[in-house]
Amino acid sequence: MASRAQGEAEEQMEEAEDLQERDASAVSPAIEAPEVGPGDESLAEPLLLPWDRFSAWLHCICVVGFDLELGQAVEVIYPHHSKLTDKETCSDLSLFPWPRTGCLGDTQFCFRFRQAAGRKSSLGCFLEHFDRDAPVCLKRDQGHYYGYVYFRQVRDKSLKRGYFQKSLVLISKLPYVTFFHSLLKLIAPEYFEKQEPCLEAACNDIDRWPAPCPSRVLTLPIMGVVMKVRIPSCYDKPGMSQLVHSSENDSLVSIVLPSIHEVDLFRCFSPVFFHIQMLWELVLLGEALVVMAPSPAESSDTVLALVSCISPLRYCSDFRPYFTIHDSEFKEYTTRTQAPPSVILGVTNPFFAKTLQHWPHIIRIGDMKQMAQNAILRRHFLELTQSFIIPLVGAWNWQRM
């Protein structure tokens, strides 16, 4: 695993050489490239067909409901031409929090599942062009999809089960956790009130968005609201926040996101704060880890925080922010006939306490509290990773001489 980390360090040599000079607490404004909106021709995009712009951001939007006889099932997929294989759908069926009766109200979380073999995109070259300038940790995931979930459960005596249980899910290859959770907060409440016409309108809005181009400030209209975001670039210095500033033309902008992907590290690690350096080492070495949390939200946030703590390096092993017994890799990851694989699993079902008790590293997370020390902890992790990278880069430069 150390050689893997060294390979990542060499790929990012130019960025690592700058680490010695940078001030991790510095804040710089986002590069004020011309703001990009629908119809802007400055992107030099190829001729795109309907739904190509949508596909640059999302694979599809799913509605997953609970049927008393069939169990969990995908009810709707938008756009209608989008497909999920049987194996991918099996992963989708894990979208309901456990235990279900303890999750009244709305909750959001993230999961990740393997892409079916042989699936290809007609937009490959077009998307790779934008991926080229993205940081390694934010590149499009070539072998997996992310599922961003908005789950609603409320009591309903008119239903046999006594509860209304439904999830709205955004399926994407982009690891933009903060962005897609913010997008769901706009779309999901409207969908639960107005049903499918709302999803069709949202998909049409997204299909008019510009592509997710790194370093550009993008204005993205959705459901009568305008979001303003900046996609990070591989040329950004690690530890420097690229703030998106408001301008005179922002009268229609409703939401400005300071980050598209960062989770609150301090909140996630507060229950295990005295072990953070050991956790950083385990992630760096690709050790098998299980995160047992009280809710899917805390499970997925903690796993994503672990994966991001070695930034700017990319975590190259598998990770599942919310893993359930319905996942298609369940048997593969819980077998006792071989050593635990290099993977980070986030779970909530107590069943895993026994099934995975032979794993070498188990993290038990209690309820998280809101804190305000995220920037300090993010800087601490960056300095740990810097101290690991710099000697490797120095040795690599010495061998070239």
C-alpha positions as CSV (number, residue, x, y, z in Angstrom):
1,M,0.0,0.0,0.0
2,A,3.0,2.3,0.7
3,S,4.1,1.9,-2.9
4,R,0.6,2.9,-4.1
5,A,0.8,6.0,-2.0
6,Q,4.3,6.7,-3.4
7,G,2.9,6.4,-6.9
8,E,0.2,9.0,-6.1
9,A,2.8,11.3,-4.7
10,E,4.9,11.1,-7.9
11,E,1.8,11.9,-10.0
12,Q,1.2,15.0,-7.9
13,M,4.8,16.0,-7.7
14,E,4.3,19.6,-9.0
15,E,1.6,20.2,-6.4
16,A,3.7,18.7,-3.6
17,E,6.7,20.9,-4.4
18,D,4.5,23.9,-3.7
19,L,3.4,22.5,-0.3
20,Q,6.7,23.7,1.3
21,E,5.9,27.3,0.5
22,R,2.2,27.5,1.0
23,D,0.4,29.0,4.0
24,A,-2.4,26.5,4.9
25,S,-4.5,29.2,6.5
26,A,-4.5,31.5,3.5
27,V,-7.7,32.3,1.7
28,S,-7.7,33.5,-1.9
29,P,-10.5,34.6,-4.1
30,A,-11.8,32.2,-6.8
31,I,-10.3,32.9,-10.2
32,E,-12.8,35.3,-11.8
33,A,-13.1,33.6,-15.1
34,P,-16.2,34.8,-16.9
35,E,-19.2,33.3,-15.2
36,V,-20.8,30.6,-17.2
37,G,-24.5,30.2,-17.7
38,P,-26.8,28.4,-20.1
39,G,-26.1,29.4,-23.6
40,D,-22.6,30.6,-23.0
41,E,-20.5,29.7,-26.1
42,S,-17.1,30.3,-24.5
43,L,-16.8,26.6,-23.3
44,A,-16.0,25.5,-26.9
45,E,-18.2,22.4,-26.3
46,P,-18.7,20.0,-29.2
47,L,-22.2,19.6,-30.7
48,L,-24.2,18.1,-27.9
49,L,-27.4,16.1,-28.2
50,P,-30.4,16.4,-25.8
51,W,-29.5,15.1,-22.3
52,D,-25.7,15.3,-23.0
53,R,-25.4,18.2,-20.6
54,F,-27.5,16.4,-18.0
55,S,-25.2,13.4,-18.4
56,A,-22.1,15.5,-17.6
57,W,-23.5,15.9,-14.1
58,L,-25.8,13.0,-13.4
59,H,-26.5,9.5,-14.7
60,C,-30.1,9.6,-13.6
61,I,-32.5,10.5,-10.8
62,C,-34.3,7.6,-9.1
63,V,-37.4,7.3,-6.8
64,V,-37.2,4.3,-4.5
65,G,-40.3,3.3,-2.6
66,F,-41.3,0.6,-0.2
67,D,-44.0,-1.9,-1.3
68,L,-45.5,-4.2,1.4
69,E,-45.3,-7.2,-0.8
70,L,-42.2,-6.5,-3.0
71,G,-40.1,-4.6,-0.5
72,Q,-37.9,-1.8,-1.7
73,A,-38.1,-1.1,-5.4
74,V,-37.1,1.5,-7.9
75,E,-40.4,3.2,-9.0
76,V,-39.2,5.9,-11.4
77,I,-36.0,6.7,-13.3
78,Y,-35.4,10.1,-15.0
79,P,-34.6,10.7,-17.7
80,H,-36.7,7.7,-18.9
81,H,-34.0,6.5,-21.3
82,S,-31.5,6.1,-18.5
83,K,-30.8,2.5,-17.4
84,L,-29.6,0.6,-14.4
85,T,-28.6,-3.0,-14.6
86,D,-30.1,-5.6,-12.3
87,K,-26.8,-5.7,-10.3
88,E,-26.8,-1.9,-10.0
89,T,-30.4,-1.9,-9.0
90,C,-29.7,-4.4,-6.3
91,S,-27.3,-1.8,-4.8
92,D,-30.0,0.8,-5.1
93,L,-32.3,-1.3,-3.0
94,S,-30.2,-0.5,0.0
95,L,-31.4,3.1,0.1
96,F,-33.5,2.8,3.2
97,P,-32.0,3.7,6.6
98,W,-31.8,1.0,9.2
99,P,-33.6,0.9,11.6
100,R,-36.4,2.4,9.5
101,T,-38.8,3.1,12.3
102,G,-36.2,5.2,14.1
103,C,-35.8,7.7,11.2
104,L,-39.0,9.7,11.2
105,G,-38.7,12.9,9.1
106,D,-36.1,13.7,6.5
107,T,-32.5,12.4,6.3
108,Q,-29.7,12.7,3.8
109,F,-26.8,10.4,3.2
110,C,-24.5,9.0,0.5
111,F,-23.6,5.6,-0.8
112,R,-21.3,4.2,-3.5
113,F,-21.6,1.1,-5.7
114,R,-19.8,-0.6,-8.6
115,Q,-20.6,0.3,-12.2
116,A,-21.6,-2.7,-14.2
117,A,-18.9,-4.1,-16.5
118,G,-19.0,-3.1,-20.1
119,R,-21.0,0.2,-19.6
120,K,-19.6,2.9,-21.8
121,S,-20.4,6.6,-22.2
122,S,-20.7,8.3,-25.6
123,L,-19.4,11.4,-23.9
124,G,-16.1,9.9,-22.9
125,C,-13.7,12.3,-24.6
126,F,-15.9,15.3,-23.9
127,L,-15.9,14.5,-20.1
128,E,-12.3,13.6,-20.0
129,H,-11.4,17.0,-21.2
130,F,-12.9,18.6,-18.1
131,D,-11.6,15.9,-15.8
132,R,-8.1,16.6,-16.9
133,D,-7.8,19.8,-14.8
134,A,-9.7,18.4,-11.8
135,P,-7.8,17.5,-8.6
136,V,-7.2,13.7,-8.3
137,C,-9.7,13.4,-5.5
138,L,-12.4,15.1,-7.5
139,K,-12.0,13.3,-10.8
140,R,-15.0,11.4,-12.2
141,D,-15.1,7.9,-10.7
142,Q,-14.4,5.4,-13.5
143,G,-15.6,2.3,-11.8
144,H,-18.3,3.4,-9.4
145,Y,-21.4,5.5,-9.0
146,Y,-22.2,7.7,-6.1
147,G,-25.8,7.7,-4.8
148,Y,-26.9,10.9,-3.0
149,V,-30.1,10.1,-1.0
150,Y,-32.9,12.2,0.4
151,F,-35.1,9.9,2.5
152,R,-38.5,10.8,3.9
153,Q,-40.4,8.8,6.5
154,V,-43.6,10.0,8.1
155,R,-46.5,8.3,9.7
156,D,-49.4,7.6,7.4
157,K,-52.4,5.6,8.8
158,S,-53.8,5.3,5.3
159,L,-51.0,2.9,4.3
160,K,-50.9,-0.7,5.5
161,R,-47.4,-0.3,6.9
162,G,-48.4,2.8,8.7
163,Y,-45.6,4.9,7.3
164,F,-44.8,6.8,4.1
165,Q,-41.3,5.8,3.1
166,K,-39.6,7.0,0.0
167,S,-36.1,8.0,-1.2
168,L,-35.1,10.5,-4.0
169,V,-31.7,9.5,-5.3
170,L,-29.2,11.3,-7.5
171,I,-26.9,8.9,-9.3
172,S,-23.6,10.4,-10.5
173,K,-20.0,9.6,-11.1
174,L,-18.9,12.9,-9.5
175,P,-17.8,13.0,-5.9
176,Y,-19.4,16.4,-5.3
177,V,-21.0,15.5,-1.9
178,T,-21.8,19.0,-0.6
179,F,-23.1,20.1,-4.0
180,F,-25.5,17.2,-4.6
181,H,-26.8,17.2,-1.0
182,S,-27.6,21.0,-1.5
183,L,-29.2,20.2,-4.8
184,L,-31.4,17.5,-3.2
185,K,-32.6,20.0,-0.5
186,L,-34.0,22.0,-3.4
187,I,-35.5,19.2,-5.5
188,A,-36.7,16.6,-2.9
189,P,-39.2,18.7,-0.9
190,E,-40.7,19.9,-4.2
191,Y,-41.0,16.4,-5.5
192,F,-42.7,15.0,-2.4
193,E,-45.3,17.8,-2.8
194,K,-45.8,17.9,-6.6
195,Q,-44.6,14.4,-7.6
196,E,-43.2,13.5,-11.1
197,P,-43.7,16.7,-13.0
198,C,-41.3,18.3,-10.6
199,L,-38.6,15.8,-11.5
200,E,-39.1,16.4,-15.2
201,A,-38.7,20.1,-14.7
202,A,-35.5,19.6,-12.7
203,C,-34.0,17.3,-15.3
204,N,-34.7,19.9,-18.0
205,D,-33.1,22.6,-15.9
206,I,-29.9,20.4,-15.4
207,D,-29.8,19.7,-19.1
208,R,-29.2,23.4,-19.7
209,W,-26.3,23.6,-17.3
210,P,-22.7,24.2,-18.5
211,A,-20.3,21.3,-18.0
212,P,-18.6,21.0,-14.6
213,C,-15.4,22.8,-15.7
214,P,-12.6,23.1,-13.1
215,S,-11.6,26.6,-12.0
216,R,-14.7,28.2,-13.5
217,V,-17.4,30.0,-11.5
218,L,-20.7,28.5,-12.6
219,T,-24.3,29.8,-12.2
220,L,-26.7,26.9,-12.2
221,P,-30.5,27.6,-12.4
222,I,-32.7,24.9,-10.8
223,M,-36.4,24.9,-9.8
224,G,-36.6,28.7,-9.8
225,V,-33.4,29.1,-7.8
226,V,-29.9,29.9,-9.0
227,M,-26.8,28.2,-7.4
228,K,-23.4,29.6,-7.8
229,V,-20.4,27.3,-7.4
230,R,-16.8,26.9,-8.3
231,I,-15.3,23.5,-9.4
232,P,-11.8,23.2,-7.8
233,S,-8.8,22.9,-10.1
234,C,-5.6,20.8,-9.8
235,Y,-3.8,24.1,-10.0
236,D,-5.3,25.3,-6.7
237,K,-2.8,25.1,-3.8
238,P,-3.8,22.6,-1.2
239,G,-5.2,24.2,1.9
240,M,-6.3,27.4,0.2
241,S,-10.0,28.1,0.1
242,Q,-11.1,29.5,-3.2
243,L,-14.0,31.8,-2.2
244,V,-16.8,32.5,-4.6
245,H,-17.6,36.2,-4.3
246,S,-20.9,37.8,-5.0
247,S,-21.0,40.4,-7.8
248,E,-23.4,43.1,-9.0
249,N,-24.9,40.6,-11.4
250,D,-25.9,38.2,-8.6
251,S,-29.3,39.6,-8.0
252,L,-30.9,36.3,-9.1
253,V,-28.4,34.1,-7.2
254,S,-30.0,32.4,-4.3
255,I,-27.3,30.0,-3.1
256,V,-23.5,30.4,-3.1
257,L,-21.7,27.3,-2.1
258,P,-18.2,27.8,-0.5
259,S,-17.3,24.1,-1.3
260,I,-18.7,21.4,-3.5
261,H,-17.2,18.4,-1.8
262,E,-15.8,19.0,1.7
263,V,-17.5,17.5,4.8
264,D,-17.1,18.9,8.3
265,L,-14.0,17.0,9.5
266,F,-14.2,18.2,13.1
267,R,-17.9,17.2,13.5
268,C,-17.2,13.8,12.0
269,F,-14.1,13.0,14.1
270,S,-15.2,14.6,17.3
271,P,-16.3,11.2,18.8
272,V,-12.9,9.7,18.1
273,F,-10.8,12.9,18.3
274,F,-7.9,11.4,20.3
275,H,-7.3,8.8,17.6
276,I,-7.2,11.0,14.5
277,Q,-3.5,10.5,13.7
278,M,-3.9,6.7,13.9
279,L,-6.9,6.9,11.7
280,W,-5.0,9.0,9.2
281,E,-2.2,6.4,9.2
282,L,-4.7,3.5,8.6
283,V,-6.3,5.3,5.7
284,L,-2.9,6.2,4.2
285,L,-1.9,2.5,4.4
286,G,-5.2,1.2,2.9
287,E,-6.1,-0.8,6.0
288,A,-9.5,-2.5,6.3
289,L,-11.8,-0.3,8.4
290,V,-15.4,-0.6,9.6
291,V,-17.3,2.5,10.8
292,M,-20.3,1.6,12.9
293,A,-22.6,4.6,13.3
294,P,-26.1,5.3,14.6
295,S,-27.4,6.7,11.3
296,P,-26.7,6.5,7.6
297,A,-25.9,10.3,7.6
298,E,-23.2,9.8,10.3
299,S,-21.9,6.7,8.6
300,S,-21.5,8.2,5.2
301,D,-20.1,11.5,6.5
302,T,-17.5,9.7,8.6
303,V,-16.4,7.4,5.8
304,L,-16.1,10.4,3.4
305,A,-14.1,12.3,6.1
306,L,-11.7,9.4,6.4
307,V,-11.2,9.2,2.6
308,S,-10.6,13.0,2.4
309,C,-8.2,13.2,5.4
310,I,-5.2,12.2,3.2
311,S,-5.9,15.0,0.6
312,P,-4.4,16.0,-1.8
313,L,-3.6,12.3,-2.2
314,R,-6.4,10.2,-3.6
315,Y,-7.7,7.2,-1.6
316,C,-7.2,4.4,-4.2
317,S,-8.9,1.5,-2.3
318,D,-12.6,0.9,-2.2
319,F,-14.9,2.7,0.2
320,R,-18.6,2.4,0.9
321,P,-20.1,5.4,2.9
322,Y,-23.3,3.4,3.6
323,F,-23.1,-0.4,3.3
324,T,-26.0,-2.8,3.9
325,I,-26.8,-6.5,3.6
326,H,-28.5,-5.8,0.3
327,D,-25.3,-4.6,-1.4
328,S,-24.1,-6.9,-4.3
329,E,-20.7,-7.1,-2.6
330,F,-22.0,-8.2,0.7
331,K,-20.7,-11.8,0.5
332,E,-17.4,-10.6,-0.9
333,Y,-16.7,-8.2,1.9
334,T,-18.0,-10.3,4.8
335,T,-16.4,-13.7,4.0
336,R,-14.1,-15.2,6.7
337,T,-12.2,-17.5,4.2
338,Q,-9.7,-14.7,3.5
339,A,-8.3,-11.6,5.1
340,P,-10.5,-8.5,5.1
341,P,-10.1,-6.5,1.8
342,S,-8.7,-3.0,1.6
343,V,-12.0,-1.1,2.0
344,I,-13.7,1.3,4.4
345,L,-17.2,0.3,5.2
346,G,-19.8,2.5,6.9
347,V,-22.6,0.5,8.5
348,T,-25.6,1.1,10.9
349,N,-27.1,-2.4,11.2
350,P,-26.0,-4.1,14.5
351,F,-25.9,-7.3,12.4
352,F,-22.4,-6.2,11.2
353,A,-21.0,-6.1,14.8
354,K,-20.9,-9.9,14.7
355,T,-20.4,-10.4,11.0
356,L,-17.3,-8.1,10.9
357,Q,-16.0,-8.8,14.3
358,H,-12.9,-10.4,12.8
359,W,-11.9,-7.1,11.0
360,P,-8.7,-5.6,12.5
361,H,-10.1,-2.0,12.8
362,I,-13.6,-1.1,14.0
363,I,-14.6,2.5,14.7
364,R,-17.8,3.1,16.7
365,I,-19.3,6.5,16.3
366,G,-21.8,8.1,18.7
367,D,-24.1,11.0,17.9
368,M,-22.2,13.9,16.4
369,K,-22.3,17.4,17.8
370,Q,-22.0,20.6,15.8
371,M,-18.6,22.2,16.3
372,A,-16.8,25.1,14.6
373,Q,-13.2,23.8,14.4
374,N,-13.3,22.2,10.9
375,A,-10.6,24.4,9.3
376,I,-8.1,23.7,12.1
377,L,-8.5,19.9,11.8
378,R,-8.4,20.1,8.0
379,R,-5.1,22.0,8.2
380,H,-3.7,19.4,10.7
381,F,-4.5,16.5,8.3
382,L,-2.9,18.4,5.4
383,E,0.3,18.9,7.4
384,L,0.4,15.2,8.2
385,T,0.0,14.4,4.5
386,Q,2.6,17.0,3.5
387,S,5.1,15.6,5.9
388,F,4.6,12.2,4.2
389,I,4.8,13.4,0.6
390,I,7.8,15.8,0.8
391,P,10.5,13.1,1.6
392,L,9.1,10.9,-1.2
393,V,9.3,13.8,-3.7
394,G,12.8,14.7,-2.5
395,A,14.0,11.1,-3.0
396,W,12.3,11.0,-6.5
397,N,14.1,14.2,-7.5
398,W,17.4,12.9,-6.2
399,Q,17.0,9.8,-8.4
400,R,16.5,11.9,-11.5
401,M,19.8,13.8,-11.0
